[in-house]
Amino acid sequence: MFKSLKLFFLIIGSFFILTFVASAADTSKIGIIDFQKVIENSDKGKAASEEINKEVEKMRQNLGKESIELKKMKEEFDKESAVISKEKREEKESKLNDKMLKFKELQKKYNEDTNKLYQKLMVKINQDILKVIEEIGKKKGYTLILEKAQGGVLYAPDIDITDQVIKEYNTLK
């Protein structure tokens, strides 16, 4: 008798828990956002990528010019090193080493500048996107919106709102 009473309460308890979970699931609305897709497909994201690419290309051209000068200087040093005096060779070698050091410093500076520009642009874009997500979440009654890559979502049928975020983000001025 005690076992059947226990079983009865277990069944009744399970029924109430499942009913509660089912009703809670009906009221929950979850959305998925793919930040990378928003950045790649939104007007502002494309503009930021374009701005970064232009800066990188300018830097690449400047480094290319410096590289050519450095290469010429090295070739000249290699040709002359056997026939010039020790003092001249040491002087030219010192100049070549200085030029190489300046080239490496310029490369490092360009990398830092590119990273700073990227961070500056991405912080602004991320802030704007988060505002749009919050507005959509409130307006559409979402209980939860997750970021697809960082949230670890593996299966998300028909709840991805990325395209809607892009559309509304593009309307921001």
Buried (B, 14 or more C-beta within 10 A) or exposed (E): EEEEEEEEEEEEEEEEEEEEEEEEEEEEEBBBBBBEBBBEBBEBBEEBBEEBEEBBEEBEEEBEEBEEEBEEBEEEBEEEEEEBEEEEBEEBEEEBEEBEEEBEEBBEEBEEEBEEBBEEBBEEBEEBBEEBBEEBBEEEEBEEBBBBEEEEBEEBEEBBBBEBBBEBBBEEE
